[in-house]
Amino acid sequence: MKRRNFIKNASITGIGLTISTSVLNCKDHNPEKNHNTAMAPINTTPIVVATWDVKESTQKAWEVIQNGGTALDAVEQGCMVEEANEKGQTVGKGGLPDRDGNVTLDACIMDKDGNCGSVVYLQNITHAVSVARKVMEETPHVMLAGEGAQQFAISQGFERENLLTDASKKAWENWKINSEYKPIINIENHDTIGMLAIDKNGDISGACTTSGLAYKMAGRVGDSPIIGSGLFVDNEIGGCVATGLGEEVMKTVGSFLVVELMRQGKTPQQACEEAISRIVTKPNSDYKNFQVGYIAVNKKGETGSYAIHQHFSMTKYQDGVNETIQSDYIIKT
Ligand code: ASP
């Protein structure tokens, strides 16, 4: 049962009347701190934000919204642009492989009603984000993995493809020359594509897609397909997506944390900064050697982005302007 229906039904039957009253009556719900959760209609105009410099992806998502599409359609189709781009070596086709030479993809998607779908360790299918959407819409599950995910994708009409391009194969062969196991997290160039959008109805959705850490161990899965880590959306509050070393994002349930901080009244920028600070202030954090970046949007269309190191960026399409903005970062030395 959907959350709103549950609240509605509970009020009608008298069960949970207290809950429904306090949830629906925001004046009783600490208005000082919760300005982002105000129930009065908010006049939000459409917006698309994405991790890194991916203007073609945000352009596509923006067009979907301008043509009357939902935020869900927008984030899926926006991510698909980068998944199909063979030159991008961190997402979809052409992604760098694991240490055994296999390209394995992780992706997830989340809609305005809190529904979500995810695929992990998916091979031979370019559009992992679309398979994740199918998991959400066509199965009673949230996540499918590996061979099962691939079989499901094929049953849904997706075609098997070799995702390892010549360029990525060559890069892997060069990496193998140095036999020490050290997966590479890219601090300077774009990695995971995480995208959030608000459509003309003011509804929020998000998606995240990646080939994960380059030269990772076979079977390794990062934060990107994990709801609450790589992506989280609450249509009453806002959304967040992450990029960078997934292990560190998962340990702090990063995207969920950012959304919950916004629920408590922080701006998207403040929430991203707090979530990054939680990572670097952990005891014995090795933050000097890895990157994590967050981007967030709230229900009002305000945005934020923050990272551990410089070179992280957010692409934002708002009011007809598609621009990539360098993010602020915590480690200045
Ligand atoms: N977060 C991704 C992972 O850990 C990688 C990335 O964003 O570059 O798999």
Residues whose N, C-alpha, C, O or C-beta is under 5 A from the ligand:
A	BS01	LIG	D191 T192 T210 G212 L213 G222 D223 S224 T243 G244 L245 G246 E247
